[in-house]
Amino acid sequence: QISPSQPATIVAHSLGGNVACTFASVRPDRIRAVVSLDSVGLPEPDVNETPKRLAKWLDGWRNGPEPSRAYKSVAAIAERLKLAHPKLSMEKALFLAANTSRTTPTGDVLFAFDPMHRMPFAVAHRRAEWKACMRAVEAPMLWILADRPGRFDKDPDNLEARVALIRDLRHFMIPNTSHNIHHDAPAEVARHVEAFLAEIRR
């Protein structure tokens, strides 16, 4: 158990940010504060896709997660990261590759994440339920968002509506960043996080 004797501060990105925000609502005694990086609720799913989603979930548990791809070197993993995130410099890509990979006894290099992360979900994200959870969050929260044009244009729950759900929230949008905002602007993300943590310690 993490931080068993006192509430924890969680910093999380993407799906992890949504999970952290939701957990803060259902276990308020366990959470001191939450920082969510580019994660302000998932899209509302198409209910007509429910049978396909459930079939995919059952197939996933029957077949297990897809095996991790093997790479020849840490440098090869860095190249794969740059392919997915073009704004990464090679220096940053090599740093990430070295710290997010593991080498097998046969010399293959794999990403170190749990393959279970690839498993499909049985339950769809429901915006109304997410809103109810956000209204229940008691801990101070920081949202740092990427500046992605048109992100909320067709969403009735725009950013202002989502911000209004949280009773103790600070939020910032960093220009010229992608979903991997901590890769694109690490210094600015760190500055906002450090200022937030210093504020709540006072």
C-alpha positions in Angstrom: 0.0 0.0 0.0 1.3 3.4 -1.0 1.6 6.0 1.8 -0.3 3.9 4.4 0.0 6.4 7.3 -1.0 9.6 5.5 -3.0 10.8 2.4 -1.0 10.6 -0.9 -0.4 13.2 -3.6 -0.9 11.6 -7.1 0.5 13.0 -10.3 -0.9 11.1 -13.3 -1.3 11.4 -17.1 -4.1 10.5 -19.6 -6.1 7.4 -18.4 -4.1 7.5 -15.2 -5.3 11.1 -14.6 -8.9 10.0 -15.0 -8.4 7.1 -12.6 -6.7 9.4 -10.0 -9.4 12.0 -10.1 -12.1 9.3 -9.7 -10.2 7.6 -6.9 -10.0 11.0 -5.1 -13.8 11.1 -5.1 -14.4 7.6 -3.7 -11.5 7.5 -1.1 -11.2 11.2 -0.1 -9.4 10.2 3.1 -6.6 8.6 1.1 -5.8 11.6 -1.2 -4.0 14.8 -0.3 -4.0 16.3 -3.8 -4.2 15.3 -7.5 -2.3 16.6 -10.5 -3.9 15.4 -13.8 -1.9 15.9 -17.0 -4.1 16.4 -20.1 -6.9 14.3 -18.6 -10.3 15.9 -18.1 -12.7 13.0 -18.7 -13.0 10.6 -21.6 -15.3 10.9 -24.6 -18.9 9.7 -24.2 -19.1 6.2 -26.0 -21.6 5.2 -28.6 -23.9 2.8 -26.8 -24.5 0.9 -30.1 -21.0 -0.3 -29.8 -21.6 -2.1 -26.5 -22.0 -5.6 -28.0 -18.7 -5.2 -29.8 -16.9 -3.8 -26.8 -18.1 -6.7 -24.6 -17.1 -9.3 -27.2 -13.6 -7.7 -27.3 -13.4 -7.8 -23.6 -14.3 -11.5 -23.4 -11.9 -12.3 -26.3 -9.2 -10.4 -24.4 -9.5 -12.5 -21.3 -9.7 -15.7 -23.3 -6.6 -15.0 -25.4 -4.6 -12.9 -22.9 -2.8 -9.6 -23.6 -0.8 -9.2 -26.8 2.9 -10.1 -26.2 5.3 -7.2 -25.9 7.3 -6.6 -29.0 11.0 -7.3 -28.7 13.6 -4.7 -29.7 17.3 -5.3 -30.4 18.5 -2.3 -28.2 17.5 0.6 -26.1 18.3 2.8 -29.1 15.8 0.9 -31.1 13.1 1.6 -28.5 14.1 5.3 -28.6 13.5 5.3 -32.3 10.1 3.8 -31.7 9.3 6.5 -29.2 10.3 9.2 -31.6 8.1 7.7 -34.3 5.1 7.9 -31.9 6.1 11.3 -30.5 7.9 13.3 -33.2 8.6 16.3 -30.9 10.9 14.2 -28.7 14.6 14.9 -29.1 16.8 11.9 -29.4 18.3 12.7 -26.1 14.9 12.6 -24.4 13.9 9.5 -26.3 17.1 7.7 -25.2 16.5 8.8 -21.6 12.9 7.5 -21.7 13.9 4.3 -23.4 16.5 3.5 -20.8 14.2 4.1 -17.9 11.0 2.4 -19.3 12.6 -0.8 -20.7 13.9 -4.1 -19.5 16.4 -6.6 -21.0 15.5 -10.2 -21.1 18.0 -13.1 -20.4 18.2 -13.6 -24.1 19.2 -10.0 -24.7 15.9 -8.7 -26.1 14.8 -5.3 -24.9 11.1 -4.8 -24.0 9.0 -1.9 -22.8 8.6 -2.5 -19.1 4.9 -1.7 -18.8 2.5 -4.5 -17.7 1.0 -6.1 -20.8 -2.3 -6.3 -19.0 -2.5 -2.5 -19.7 -3.5 -3.5 -23.3 -6.6 -5.5 -22.1 -9.9 -4.0 -23.2 -12.4 -2.6 -20.7 -15.8 -4.2 -20.1 -17.4 -1.0 -18.7 -17.8 2.1 -20.8 -17.0 5.6 -19.6 -20.2 7.4 -18.7 -19.8 11.2 -18.6 -22.7 11.6 -16.1 -21.0 9.2 -13.6 -17.7 11.0 -14.1 -19.3 14.3 -13.4 -20.8 13.0 -10.2 -17.4 11.8 -9.1 -15.8 15.1 -9.9 -18.3 17.0 -7.8 -17.4 14.8 -4.8 -13.7 15.4 -4.9 -12.6 17.2 -1.8 -8.8 17.4 -2.3 -7.2 20.3 -4.1 -6.6 19.5 -7.8 -4.4 20.7 -10.6 -5.2 20.1 -14.3 -2.5 20.8 -16.9 -3.8 20.6 -20.4 -2.3 20.5 -23.9 -3.4 23.2 -26.2 -5.1 21.1 -28.9 -7.2 23.3 -31.2 -10.9 22.3 -31.5 -10.7 19.9 -28.6 -13.9 20.9 -27.0 -15.7 22.5 -30.0 -18.3 19.8 -30.5 -18.5 18.8 -26.9 -21.4 20.2 -24.9 -19.3 19.7 -21.8 -16.7 22.2 -22.7 -13.7 23.0 -20.6 -15.5 25.7 -18.6 -18.3 23.3 -17.7 -15.8 20.6 -16.6 -13.8 23.1 -14.5 -17.0 24.2 -12.8 -17.5 20.7 -11.4 -14.4 20.9 -9.1 -14.6 22.7 -5.9 -10.8 23.3 -5.4 -9.2 23.4 -8.8 -6.4 25.2 -10.6 -6.0 24.7 -14.4 -3.5 25.7 -17.0 -3.2 25.2 -20.8 0.3 25.0 -22.2 0.6 26.2 -25.9 2.2 24.1 -28.6 1.9 20.8 -26.8 0.5 17.4 -27.7 -1.3 14.9 -25.4 2.2 13.9 -24.1 2.5 17.3 -22.6 5.2 16.2 -20.1 7.4 15.3 -23.1 6.8 18.5 -25.0 7.1 21.0 -22.2 8.7 19.2 -19.1 10.1 22.4 -17.5 6.8 24.2 -17.7 4.8 21.2 -16.4 7.3 20.8 -13.6 7.0 24.5 -12.7 3.2 24.3 -12.4 3.3 21.1 -10.4 5.9 22.5 -8.0 4.0 25.8 -7.5 0.8 23.8 -6.8 2.5 21.5 -4.3 4.1 24.5 -2.5 0.7 26.3 -2.3 -1.1 23.3 -0.7 1.7 22.8 1.8 1.2 26.3 3.2 
